[in-house]
Amino acid sequence: MGQKAPLLGHILGALRIVRLSLFGGAFVSCHISVAVFCRGYWLKTHVDDQRIMPAPPPFARCSVFRQLRSAAVAGLIISLAATTTAQADALIRDAETEALVRAYAKPIFNAAGLGSQGINIHIVNNRGFNAFVLDGQNMFINAGALMASTTPNQIIGVIAHETGHIAGGHLARLRSQISKAKSAALMLQTLAVAAMVAGAATGSNIGRVGLGGGQGGTNAATRMVLAYRQDEESSADQAAIVFLNATKQSARGMLETLMFMNRRLIGVQGINPYLQTHPLPAQRLAQLRSLAQASPYYENKDPPPLQFRHNLVRAKLYGFLHEPETVFNRYRRSNRTLAANYARAIATYRKSGVQVAMPQLDALIAAKPDWPYFREIKGQFLMESGNVTDAIPSLRQAVALAPDEPLIRITLAQALLATPNPQDVDEAISNLRTALARETSSAMGYRQLALAYARKGDTAKGAARRSYLAQADLASAEAYFYEGRLEPAKQFAKRAQTVFVEDTPDWFRADDILSFELPTRVGKLNR
């Protein structure tokens, strides 16, 4: 780690991003090898990649992209630092889960006038029921919240409430107060408190650990964050009702969620209402019930296709996040629903391997052949088990059914690059380019792209070889950058830039990395 980015490395390097997958019975930690998934962090610039953008004048383009990287890093430092301070195990990346959550959020964001704001929703690998926003651009939802919610409407209500915070500008005051911190210690203590208040009311580990991290901090920092959170909850509830009404959805799920939270607090003694993320659930229930029941849409139910998808995602998360025996007990053989079969197939794979699980996976595909995620998971399990040849057709079919899912394309590219066939390298590059146009900050995607171009360079000669290897260096630089490792990122960018023609898009992408410096305030945190 270079001297210019110590905080970024410590904060973001500790934040693992995992796929829902298994190697040797343990979750992939993205650190295994270039051929698997490389550890990285999630950083969205909220703009299209240069490859598909109209080309502005060269100097303007260079300036714009430098500013975008700086703004993106600065904007996410708070949320990612708080997440790491809270010791969240990882952010989960899964195409099916993310597609479902996007489907929940899109109407709400549009109703709130935030549809074009590029808000990211991250799934936290934590079984506690929790959701929070910290910086206005990133919403975090625990996997446990999805698993505990029996209906889509319950999670939609959570998203609507958190959207109320963003739409109301409630986070601007928090960011302003944090930015006024006079010392690194006060800032980090404030972030710890922010993490604590994000989970205290639900009793999640985030709340408890965050509280420990904030102990010893100043009372002023504690009161600042807690007072801010309590002051804004009622208005966020009211905004959520407005958004739900605008989308003709019920607020029943919000009430059910608060009732769940209230049950969690029954019998807990000595709770200071001031030290809660939100006012105590019982108080909020009384305020919210009349508004919810007055809605003409209160009795509306979730559409059956949405409930079907919700059940599948819950089963998938249970299958991956709980021990196989626990999954088998929850989803017994007498339960013949597709969701139950899904959970058992995943648990069977984890316990007994791909050969034993394969009949169950094939049965899922036969029952719903147009569902891309069944084919994706079959290809994923085959690839993880070393059977790349059989994995590729299934992954190709998944891409054909879900061409806009970048994570599936990246998985297909990974499988293609595990073969010795030169034609597979070209197909991998095509899929990676398409995926990275959407998933612009995927370190794992850039790692695979670097590997693909390096293989092209191995078989080329002369100028073609230099060009391919320069592309491999640029992709490596991007991967290191999105891992928060600025020193190697700049080394690879410098080497790539010497080959590119000046003022071309690739030259500017390399120059963008070479010119990047962390914001001054962030840099001071390590001094």
Legacy VTK file of the C-alpha trace (Angstrom):
# vtk DataFile Version 3.0
C-alpha trace
ASCII
DATASET POLYDATA
POINTS 527 float
0.000 0.000 0.000
1.395 3.330 -1.030
1.706 6.313 1.230
-0.953 8.281 -0.612
-3.794 5.872 0.203
-3.251 4.276 3.608
-6.774 4.948 4.883
-8.398 3.705 1.712
-6.432 0.505 1.958
-7.193 -0.072 5.633
-10.884 0.781 5.403
-11.790 -0.636 2.038
-9.279 -3.434 2.028
-10.971 -4.809 5.137
-14.388 -4.750 3.495
-14.803 -8.044 1.666
-17.170 -8.578 -1.224
-18.296 -12.171 -1.676
-20.318 -14.026 -4.219
-22.862 -16.554 -3.048
-20.609 -19.500 -3.794
-18.593 -22.177 -2.088
-15.054 -23.495 -2.290
-14.291 -26.270 0.139
-17.400 -25.476 2.156
-16.508 -21.839 2.863
-17.605 -18.606 1.285
-15.314 -17.271 -1.394
-13.312 -14.431 0.076
-12.363 -13.069 -3.362
-8.666 -13.424 -2.495
-8.022 -16.853 -3.929
-6.503 -16.241 -7.343
-6.888 -14.228 -10.505
-8.836 -17.141 -11.960
-11.337 -16.905 -9.134
-12.590 -13.622 -7.613
-10.202 -10.931 -6.468
-10.903 -8.959 -3.332
-12.264 -5.530 -4.090
-14.692 -2.917 -2.904
-17.850 -1.473 -4.348
-17.392 2.003 -5.761
-19.875 3.463 -8.219
-19.161 6.598 -10.230
-22.803 6.688 -11.387
-21.817 7.464 -14.984
-21.390 5.328 -18.070
-17.967 4.071 -18.971
-15.984 6.116 -21.504
-16.454 3.406 -24.099
-20.142 4.239 -24.447
-20.150 7.951 -23.606
-20.239 10.690 -26.224
-16.663 11.947 -26.428
-16.191 15.423 -24.923
-13.100 17.489 -25.733
-9.930 15.713 -24.512
-8.996 18.096 -21.717
-12.575 18.361 -20.480
-12.923 14.590 -20.492
-9.743 14.160 -18.466
-10.913 16.695 -15.890
-14.401 15.234 -15.666
-13.231 11.700 -14.952
-10.688 12.821 -12.389
-13.401 14.725 -10.580
-15.744 11.739 -10.782
-13.216 9.417 -9.185
-12.432 11.919 -6.449
-16.107 12.580 -5.744
-16.942 8.896 -5.745
-14.187 8.005 -3.291
-14.935 10.931 -1.005
-18.661 10.228 -1.044
-18.256 6.571 -0.137
-15.547 6.868 2.509
-18.119 7.565 5.230
-20.467 4.706 4.402
-17.733 2.148 3.809
-15.776 3.225 6.880
-18.871 2.931 9.041
-19.633 -0.474 7.621
-16.104 -1.666 8.319
-16.112 -0.075 11.766
-19.234 -2.090 12.464
-17.337 -5.223 11.425
-19.821 -6.288 8.790
-18.482 -9.556 7.424
-18.881 -8.686 3.759
-21.113 -7.298 1.089
-22.865 -10.056 -0.815
-22.890 -9.930 -4.604
-25.568 -12.045 -6.235
-27.349 -11.248 -9.490
-30.712 -12.724 -8.478
-30.845 -10.998 -5.091
-29.736 -7.651 -6.495
-32.271 -7.824 -9.349
-35.070 -8.441 -6.853
-34.050 -5.573 -4.581
-33.767 -3.251 -7.594
-37.306 -4.259 -8.580
-38.495 -3.351 -5.077
-36.672 -0.040 -5.013
-37.223 1.325 -8.512
-40.877 2.423 -8.106
-40.110 3.912 -4.691
-37.094 5.838 -5.972
-39.132 7.127 -8.913
-41.965 8.229 -6.627
-39.420 10.063 -4.474
-37.904 11.806 -7.494
-34.659 9.893 -7.039
-34.854 7.591 -10.035
-31.910 9.227 -11.773
-29.693 9.612 -8.703
-27.825 6.335 -9.076
-28.555 5.142 -5.533
-26.851 1.832 -4.812
-28.338 -0.855 -2.592
-25.804 -3.163 -0.940
-26.627 -6.527 0.640
-24.692 -7.000 3.881
-23.667 -10.513 4.907
-25.270 -10.230 8.327
-28.209 -12.255 9.613
-29.583 -9.485 11.819
-32.645 -7.534 10.670
-31.298 -4.146 9.683
-31.232 -1.525 6.952
-29.660 1.925 6.939
-28.339 4.772 4.840
-25.385 6.916 5.786
-24.357 9.054 2.839
-27.437 9.526 0.650
-26.054 7.485 -2.255
-25.780 4.053 -0.649
-28.430 2.005 1.089
-27.471 -1.101 3.058
-29.858 -4.000 3.696
-28.850 -7.012 5.750
-29.326 -10.426 4.216
-31.075 -11.217 7.487
-33.765 -8.659 6.707
-34.520 -10.383 3.417
-34.566 -13.797 5.077
-36.833 -12.642 7.920
-39.331 -10.837 5.681
-42.127 -13.133 4.628
-43.507 -10.764 1.992
-42.003 -8.335 -0.519
-44.090 -5.577 1.030
-42.146 -5.783 4.277
-38.834 -5.080 2.542
-40.445 -2.496 0.266
-41.618 -0.679 3.388
-38.079 -0.692 4.752
-36.759 0.687 1.452
-39.483 3.343 1.419
-38.551 4.471 4.923
-34.842 4.710 4.141
-35.691 6.517 0.908
-37.557 9.022 3.054
-34.283 9.860 4.765
-32.534 10.391 1.438
-35.345 12.380 -0.180
-35.710 14.556 2.909
-32.038 15.480 2.901
-31.711 14.088 6.417
-28.194 12.872 5.793
-26.798 16.217 4.706
-26.734 17.473 8.287
-24.952 14.333 9.457
-22.332 14.630 6.723
-21.894 18.287 7.536
-21.333 17.575 11.206
-18.873 14.797 10.469
-16.964 17.032 8.075
-16.601 19.587 10.873
-14.818 17.130 13.121
-11.642 18.740 14.436
-9.562 15.601 14.698
-9.208 12.173 13.177
-10.195 10.589 16.485
-13.456 12.519 16.695
-14.319 11.691 13.102
-13.736 7.975 13.554
-15.647 7.990 16.829
-18.525 9.708 15.070
-18.484 7.073 12.342
-18.547 4.362 14.990
-21.582 5.985 16.590
-23.240 6.251 13.177
-22.752 2.517 12.717
-24.101 1.892 16.206
-27.279 3.877 15.694
-27.854 2.091 12.390
-28.443 -1.162 14.275
-29.232 -0.412 17.905
-33.009 -0.561 17.674
-32.978 -3.970 16.014
-30.462 -5.513 18.392
-28.153 -6.417 15.548
-24.424 -7.021 15.891
-23.812 -3.796 14.008
-25.423 -1.858 16.820
-23.560 -3.644 19.571
-20.155 -3.546 17.927
-20.604 0.029 16.838
-21.432 1.011 20.392
-18.215 -0.596 21.577
-16.295 1.222 18.867
-17.773 4.515 19.954
-17.098 4.147 23.657
-14.573 6.672 24.796
-15.731 9.123 22.140
-17.008 12.503 23.077
-20.562 12.962 24.320
-20.943 15.687 21.728
-20.335 13.269 18.858
-22.715 10.728 20.342
-25.484 13.235 20.927
-25.030 14.787 17.502
-25.676 11.549 15.625
-28.370 10.191 17.909
-30.313 13.432 18.026
-30.161 13.672 14.280
-31.485 10.138 13.853
-34.398 10.526 16.265
-35.482 13.898 14.926
-35.978 12.595 11.413
-37.716 9.227 11.904
-41.295 10.475 11.909
-40.805 12.471 8.741
-39.179 9.438 7.079
-42.219 7.344 8.043
-44.553 9.940 6.588
-42.519 10.170 3.407
-42.586 6.376 3.097
-46.396 6.428 3.234
-46.439 9.026 0.447
-44.148 6.898 -1.728
-46.153 3.726 -1.074
-49.425 5.484 -1.880
-47.941 6.928 -5.060
-47.031 3.394 -6.165
-50.366 1.934 -4.934
-48.662 -0.312 -2.401
-49.678 -1.071 1.148
-47.918 0.183 4.263
-48.896 -3.017 6.055
-45.376 -4.326 5.657
-43.959 -1.342 7.530
-46.286 -2.051 10.440
-45.406 -5.735 10.423
-41.706 -4.873 10.482
-42.115 -2.527 13.439
-44.157 -5.168 15.265
-41.261 -7.567 14.705
-38.833 -4.996 16.096
-41.108 -4.359 19.055
-41.165 -8.062 19.907
-37.375 -8.068 19.834
-37.331 -5.411 22.567
-39.903 -7.020 24.869
-38.200 -7.948 28.110
-35.074 -5.913 27.390
-34.395 -3.787 30.449
-32.525 -0.547 30.829
-32.869 0.687 27.263
-32.388 4.410 27.001
-34.857 5.575 24.314
-32.358 8.234 23.364
-29.807 5.564 22.463
-31.929 4.097 19.677
-31.629 4.480 15.942
-35.332 5.172 15.838
-37.920 6.005 18.515
-38.997 2.820 20.268
-41.088 0.684 17.895
-44.193 0.844 20.078
-44.189 4.633 19.808
-43.691 4.514 16.081
-46.447 1.945 15.663
-48.971 4.284 17.254
-47.883 7.145 14.988
-47.776 5.064 11.842
-50.855 2.858 12.171
-53.412 5.580 11.538
-51.569 6.804 8.435
-51.153 3.310 7.033
-54.712 2.172 7.639
-56.100 5.377 6.137
-54.480 4.539 2.812
-56.823 3.251 0.084
-54.140 0.691 -0.736
-53.773 -0.789 2.742
-55.399 -4.092 1.755
-53.379 -4.443 -1.454
-51.316 -7.622 -1.734
-48.006 -8.246 -3.426
-48.320 -9.567 -6.997
-47.831 -13.367 -7.029
-44.801 -13.194 -9.397
-43.058 -10.843 -6.974
-43.873 -13.079 -4.012
-42.512 -16.024 -6.004
-39.202 -14.221 -6.575
-39.061 -13.173 -2.931
-39.499 -16.772 -1.799
-36.715 -17.912 -4.110
-34.252 -15.305 -2.845
-35.051 -16.085 0.782
-34.479 -19.772 0.092
-31.237 -19.039 -1.719
-29.878 -16.933 1.125
-30.875 -19.576 3.671
-29.209 -22.227 1.529
-25.914 -20.356 1.469
-25.840 -18.600 4.839
-27.014 -21.370 7.170
-25.549 -24.767 7.866
-26.948 -27.480 5.567
-28.671 -29.353 8.399
-30.403 -26.144 9.462
-31.584 -25.661 5.881
-32.890 -29.229 5.667
-34.810 -28.742 8.912
-36.363 -25.514 7.692
-37.157 -26.733 4.187
-38.245 -30.319 4.773
-38.738 -32.808 1.966
-42.489 -32.584 2.478
-42.285 -28.991 1.240
-42.307 -29.411 -2.539
-42.366 -25.727 -3.490
-39.757 -24.516 -5.945
-38.250 -22.303 -3.243
-37.834 -25.245 -0.891
-36.285 -27.335 -3.661
-33.896 -24.436 -4.349
-32.740 -24.217 -0.740
-32.272 -27.981 -0.482
-30.294 -28.118 -3.753
-27.869 -25.471 -2.492
-27.530 -27.150 0.894
-27.012 -30.520 -0.791
-24.206 -29.084 -2.898
-22.566 -27.582 0.152
-22.807 -30.831 2.086
-22.302 -33.516 -0.556
-20.925 -31.915 -3.705
-22.055 -31.215 -7.222
-22.745 -34.792 -8.347
-25.268 -35.370 -5.572
-26.850 -31.938 -6.091
-27.003 -32.097 -9.890
-30.331 -34.023 -10.174
-31.946 -31.392 -7.947
-30.503 -28.554 -10.036
-31.695 -30.172 -13.256
-35.154 -30.594 -11.747
-35.253 -26.884 -10.936
-34.346 -26.006 -14.534
-36.935 -28.434 -15.891
-39.594 -26.874 -13.662
-38.768 -23.323 -14.805
-36.524 -23.379 -17.870
-36.768 -19.629 -18.447
-35.321 -18.746 -15.023
-31.715 -17.648 -15.650
-30.567 -17.963 -12.068
-31.124 -21.728 -11.917
-28.854 -22.115 -14.943
-26.381 -19.647 -13.444
-26.104 -21.563 -10.197
-25.712 -24.872 -12.037
-22.859 -23.410 -14.086
-21.343 -21.843 -10.987
-21.386 -25.126 -9.045
-19.902 -27.041 -11.971
-17.150 -24.454 -12.401
-16.329 -24.445 -8.699
-16.094 -28.228 -8.859
-13.564 -28.095 -11.709
-15.935 -29.075 -14.515
-15.530 -25.972 -16.661
-16.503 -27.690 -19.912
-19.995 -28.502 -18.636
-20.321 -25.180 -16.808
-19.964 -23.005 -19.921
-23.182 -24.081 -21.758
-25.272 -23.489 -18.644
-23.718 -20.057 -18.087
-24.202 -19.145 -21.746
-27.872 -20.026 -21.413
-28.103 -17.879 -18.274
-26.571 -14.914 -20.139
-29.009 -15.426 -23.029
-31.921 -15.323 -20.592
-30.535 -12.364 -18.606
-28.285 -10.376 -20.965
-28.285 -7.301 -18.719
-26.880 -9.095 -15.656
-23.158 -8.212 -15.532
-22.333 -10.616 -12.709
-23.451 -13.589 -14.785
-21.355 -12.398 -17.732
-18.308 -12.068 -15.484
-18.841 -15.624 -14.203
-19.142 -16.893 -17.792
-15.946 -15.066 -18.735
-14.158 -16.634 -15.796
-15.203 -20.099 -16.991
-14.183 -19.326 -20.583
-10.737 -18.195 -19.463
-10.237 -21.502 -17.660
-10.152 -23.318 -21.013
-7.178 -23.450 -23.414
-9.342 -22.483 -26.418
-8.252 -19.138 -28.007
-11.800 -18.518 -29.287
-13.033 -18.663 -25.703
-10.710 -15.761 -24.852
-12.394 -13.542 -27.451
-15.826 -14.491 -26.114
-14.636 -13.737 -22.573
-13.396 -10.277 -23.585
-16.715 -9.511 -25.279
-18.670 -10.511 -22.179
-16.345 -8.621 -19.852
-16.541 -5.436 -21.918
-20.333 -5.641 -21.866
-20.386 -6.354 -18.133
-17.938 -3.575 -17.226
-19.969 -1.030 -19.158
-22.597 -1.562 -16.431
-20.482 -2.780 -13.508
-17.916 -0.029 -13.958
-16.098 -0.598 -10.674
-15.819 -4.380 -10.587
-12.287 -5.297 -9.549
-13.019 -8.932 -10.280
-14.199 -8.019 -13.782
-11.068 -6.021 -14.499
-8.899 -8.850 -13.168
-10.506 -11.253 -15.610
-10.092 -8.722 -18.429
-6.389 -8.349 -17.615
-5.986 -12.124 -17.755
-7.798 -12.275 -21.104
-5.649 -9.576 -22.720
-2.482 -11.139 -21.327
-3.417 -14.388 -23.019
-4.036 -12.535 -26.275
-0.621 -10.918 -25.935
1.044 -14.276 -25.402
0.087 -15.406 -28.896
0.521 -12.079 -30.726
3.631 -10.403 -32.096
4.942 -6.903 -32.673
2.549 -3.977 -32.318
-0.426 -6.254 -31.669
1.373 -7.848 -28.718
2.277 -4.452 -27.236
-1.322 -3.290 -27.611
-2.791 -6.369 -25.908
-0.303 -6.194 -23.040
-1.022 -2.487 -22.584
-4.725 -3.314 -22.326
-3.854 -5.987 -19.758
-1.849 -3.417 -17.773
-4.702 -0.904 -17.911
-7.211 -3.506 -16.733
-4.838 -4.459 -13.899
-4.534 -0.790 -12.957
-8.334 -0.481 -12.818
-8.561 -3.621 -10.677
-5.960 -2.347 -8.221
-7.657 1.052 -8.133
-11.027 -0.428 -7.200
-9.312 -2.545 -4.573
-8.020 0.666 -2.993
-4.384 -0.179 -3.828
-3.210 3.034 -5.433
0.519 2.339 -5.629
0.302 -0.745 -7.915
-2.619 0.873 -9.743
-0.399 3.793 -10.716
2.496 1.522 -11.623
0.393 -0.438 -14.093
-1.319 2.712 -15.403
2.056 4.330 -16.074
3.276 1.307 -17.974
0.080 1.121 -20.027
0.080 4.838 -20.831
3.494 4.658 -22.506
1.939 2.479 -25.227
-1.304 4.377 -25.811
-1.564 7.302 -28.212
-1.862 10.533 -26.250
-5.368 11.968 -25.810
-7.111 8.707 -26.733
-9.747 7.271 -24.343
-7.411 4.557 -23.006
-4.625 7.114 -22.484
-7.016 9.276 -20.458
-8.173 6.299 -18.378
-4.574 5.598 -17.448
-3.919 9.283 -16.816
-7.032 9.458 -14.683
-5.527 6.885 -12.307
-2.088 8.501 -12.369
-3.576 11.887 -11.487
-5.838 10.638 -8.717
-5.112 11.731 -5.146
-7.168 11.040 -2.070
-9.063 13.976 -0.562
-6.879 15.837 1.923
-9.182 15.259 4.896
-9.253 11.536 4.262
-5.487 11.420 4.046
-5.156 13.108 7.438
-6.962 10.273 9.173
-3.841 8.115 9.087
-1.437 10.734 10.352
LINES 1 528
527 0 1 2 3 4 5 6 7 8 9 10 11 12 13 14 15 16 17 18 19 20 21 22 23 24 25 26 27 28 29 30 31 32 33 34 35 36 37 38 39 40 41 42 43 44 45 46 47 48 49 50 51 52 53 54 55 56 57 58 59 60 61 62 63 64 65 66 67 68 69 70 71 72 73 74 75 76 77 78 79 80 81 82 83 84 85 86 87 88 89 90 91 92 93 94 95 96 97 98 99 100 101 102 103 104 105 106 107 108 109 110 111 112 113 114 115 116 117 118 119 120 121 122 123 124 125 126 127 128 129 130 131 132 133 134 135 136 137 138 139 140 141 142 143 144 145 146 147 148 149 150 151 152 153 154 155 156 157 158 159 160 161 162 163 164 165 166 167 168 169 170 171 172 173 174 175 176 177 178 179 180 181 182 183 184 185 186 187 188 189 190 191 192 193 194 195 196 197 198 199 200 201 202 203 204 205 206 207 208 209 210 211 212 213 214 215 216 217 218 219 220 221 222 223 224 225 226 227 228 229 230 231 232 233 234 235 236 237 238 239 240 241 242 243 244 245 246 247 248 249 250 251 252 253 254 255 256 257 258 259 260 261 262 263 264 265 266 267 268 269 270 271 272 273 274 275 276 277 278 279 280 281 282 283 284 285 286 287 288 289 290 291 292 293 294 295 296 297 298 299 300 301 302 303 304 305 306 307 308 309 310 311 312 313 314 315 316 317 318 319 320 321 322 323 324 325 326 327 328 329 330 331 332 333 334 335 336 337 338 339 340 341 342 343 344 345 346 347 348 349 350 351 352 353 354 355 356 357 358 359 360 361 362 363 364 365 366 367 368 369 370 371 372 373 374 375 376 377 378 379 380 381 382 383 384 385 386 387 388 389 390 391 392 393 394 395 396 397 398 399 400 401 402 403 404 405 406 407 408 409 410 411 412 413 414 415 416 417 418 419 420 421 422 423 424 425 426 427 428 429 430 431 432 433 434 435 436 437 438 439 440 441 442 443 444 445 446 447 448 449 450 451 452 453 454 455 456 457 458 459 460 461 462 463 464 465 466 467 468 469 470 471 472 473 474 475 476 477 478 479 480 481 482 483 484 485 486 487 488 489 490 491 492 493 494 495 496 497 498 499 500 501 502 503 504 505 506 507 508 509 510 511 512 513 514 515 516 517 518 519 520 521 522 523 524 525 526
